[in-house]
């Protein structure tokens, strides 16, 4: 560190539509694939930090997966005599220099130098969107394409899906829902919440004459952390229950089998229906600013 220069660490929240990206993580050396992180770090080059700015991402998402709010920490070291950027100026500067319209920085916070965006997260929530009544791909509004899993079925047995989801709650060995390639050292996770609900209102992009046929549904899962593709595999199994291909009690059997290669649990829901909804930290971020918000009460 240069004499008189100060290194400041920030927690940054950002969102993106994942359709155009090879996931959130930076892709190094590839010519035809790029991650959200590549664009964020390219924008950060314009901050003129003494040391190149690197984003440490809280939650890795696959190609095609979206984020309403992901998080990362980064260090910015300004030249001697220059004070650290305020969080507001940092947010504005990153957004000014972002070259992709599907990425937006939401907010930034100053955090201690030991803060780690991945390890310090206390809660993560994922949202998965489904559409029913879509007998052909061209029946889905263009504005909803790549933002939900369109099912041919006209309806789902939501009561059965909710019953099945209850078997997943709590602390379990979730290796039956883990895809190969996971870096996790333990398959044990605690699922705090698993909900299945109809969207309170039809999609605003559905024409009135289509609204009786097309319906939208949301699945939400909250945990401190998840295994690789765990959410998409749990979603696939719950959809199988909703379509009558599985009984709710069979979900408990799948979980206890600890077999990731079984007929139903090996299926992975499409990436484009999945959204990282929120990442929470103790004492930092939006939840700490709004004590009465549902997120502060553990909603993630």
N, C-alpha and C positions, 0 to 999 in steps of 0.2 A: 504494500500500500504506500502510495506516494506521501511525502511529508505534507501534513495539513489536510489531506483528502479524507473524506468520510464515506464509509460504505454503509448504505442503508438497505435494509431488507423490507420487502413489501409482500403482502398477501393480496393477490389480484383475482377477482372473479371475472369470468368471461363466458360467453355463450357462442354457439355455432350450430349451423345446419351441417350435418356430417356427410351429406350426399357427395360432395366433391372431394372428400379427403380420404386418405388411406389410414384413418384413425386420428386421434389427437396427438400422439407422440410424433416427434420429428423423424423424418426419413432422411438418413444420411447417405449421400452418394448415389441415390437412385434418380433416374432421369424422368420417369413417367409416373412416379408416385410421390405424394407430398402430404405431410401432416399439418394439423392446425398449429402445432408448436413451431414449425418452420416459419409461418407467417408472423407469429407473435415475436419470435426472436429477430426476424428481419426488421419489424417495426421498431424493436428495442435498440437496434443499431443506431437509430437516429437520436438516441438519448445521449450519445457521445460519452458513454461510461468509460472510465480508465481501463476497466477489465470487461471483456465481452459479457453481455447479459445472457444468462441461461435460465430458462423456465423449468422449475421442478414441478411437474404436474401432480395434482392430488389423485385424480382418478383416470386411469387409462380407458379409453373407449375405442372400439373397433371401427373399421371402415364402415361408413354408412350410419353409424350411431350419432345421435344429436345430443346437445347439452343445452338445457335452459340455464344452467349455472354450474360450471366446473370451476376449479380453483388451482392456483399455482403460487409458489413463492419465487422471488427473484431478487438479486442484489444489484444495486446501482451505485457505482462509485464515481462521484463527480470530481472534476479537477480541483486542485488545491484552491481554497478560498471560496468555493461555491457551496452554498448550503444544499442539503438534500431536497429533492423535489417534494412538494406537498402531494398527498395521495390524489387530490383533485387534478393537479397539473399532470401527474404521471398518467392518469386515466385518459385525459384529453390528448396527451401527446401520443400515446399508443394508438388510440382510435384514429387520430389524424394520419398516422403513417401506415396503418393496416392497408394492405393492397387487395384484400379479398372481402367482398361485400357480405359474405356469409359468416363473418366473425365480428363480434363486438365485445369490447371490454366494458364490464358493468360498473365496477367499483374497485378501489384499492384501499389498503390499510397499512400503516406502518406496524411492523411486528418486531420482536426481539431477534437478535442475530442467530439464536439457536432454534428459532421456530422452523418446523418442517411441514410443508403442506400435505404430504402424504401421511406421515406418521401421526400428526397431531389431530387429524380429523376424528371427530367423535361420532359422526353420523353421516350416512350417505343414503339418498333416496333416488330410486329409479322409477320412472313412469313408462308403462308400455301401452300403446294405443292400438285398439282393434276396431275394425269396421265389419259389420255383418250386412247381408243382403246384396253383396257385390258378386253377382253371378258371372260377370265377365270383367276383365281388367279395365275395359273402357267405360265401365259404369261408375268408376270412382272419379270424383271431380279432380281436375288436373291440379288444383291447389292442395289436395290431400295426398297426392302421389309421393311416395318416399317419406311419408310421415305417419303411416299406420300400416298394419297387416290387414289386408282386405280378404275376408273370408267369404266363401260362396254361401255358407249357411245363412238362413234367414234369421236365426235367433241362437242364443246361448242359454244353457241352463245355469243361470248365475247363482242360484241357491246351491247347486251342487259344487260349483267352482269355489264358492265361499267356504263350504264345508271342507273341501279338499285343502284349501289354503291353510286351514287351522292346523292341519297335520305338519305343516312346514314351520310354524311359529316355534320360537324357543331356540335352545342351543342343541345343535345336532352335528353329526358328521355328514357333510353335504357332498361327499365325493361322487355320489350318484348323479349330481347335477353339475359336475365339473368337467370341462373339456380338456383334452390333452394340451400340454404346453403351459400349464399354470405354474407360475413361479412360487406359489404359496407353499410354505413349509408344513402347514397343517390344514386339513380340510374342514376343521371344526369352525363353525360360524354361528352367530346368534341372530336370528331373524326376528326383529322387533315388531314388524308390521307387514301384513300381506293383505291387500284389499282389492276387491273387484267391484266396480260400480259403473253404471251407465253415465255417460257424459250428461251433466245437468241440462244442457241444451244441445240441440243438433248442431253439427258443424256449420259455421256461418257461410261456408262455401258450398253447401248443398242447396240446390234449387228447391222451391216449395213442392213441385210435383215429384221430386225424388225423396223427400224427407220421410215419407211413410215406409219406403223400402230400405233406405240406408240408415243404420243406427251405429253409434260409436260408443266404445267402452274403454275404460281405463283400469289398468292393473298397477298398483303401487307396491313397492317393496322397500323396506328400510332396514339397514344394518350398519354397524360400524364399518364393515368391509365385506366384499363379496369375492367368491372364487371366479376364475376365468369363465365367462359365459354362463355363470350360474343363473342370472336373472332370465336370460333368453331361454334356457332349458327348463326352468320352472314355469315360465309362461307357456311354453309348448305343451307341457304336461297339463296345466290347468285348462288350456284351450281344448285338449283332448277330452277332459272331463266335461267341459261345457258342450261339446259336440256329441257326448254320449259314448265315446270310444273307450273311456275309462270310468270306473266307479270311484267316488271320493276315497274309499278305504284303500284302494289300490295305490294311491299316492303315498300313503304311509308305508306300504310294502316296498315301493320303489325307493323311498328314502332309506329304509332300514336295510335294503339289499346292498347298499354301498357299491352298486355296479353301474358305472357310467356308460356301459355298452348295451344296456337293455333296449328293447324295441321302442319304447315310448320316450324314455329319458334321454336317449341319444339324439333325438331330434332337437334342432335349435331354431327357435323362432327367428324370422328375418330381422336383420340389423336395423332396417329403416323404420321399424315401429318403436324403437327404444330411445328414450330420452333420459339423460342424467338430469334429475330435477334439482337436486340441492346437495351441497356439502356443508356441514356445520363444524364449527370449532368452539371450544370453550373460551369465551372472553374476546373473540375476534370475529369480525364479519357482521353481516346484516342482522343476525339473530341477537347479537349483543347490543345492537342499537335499538332494538324494538322488543323490550321485555314482554309485552303482552301478545306478541304475535304467536300463531300456532307453531311456527318453526322453533321458537324459543322453548316451547313445551315438549320438545323431542320429536317434532314432525319431520325433521331433516329436510 
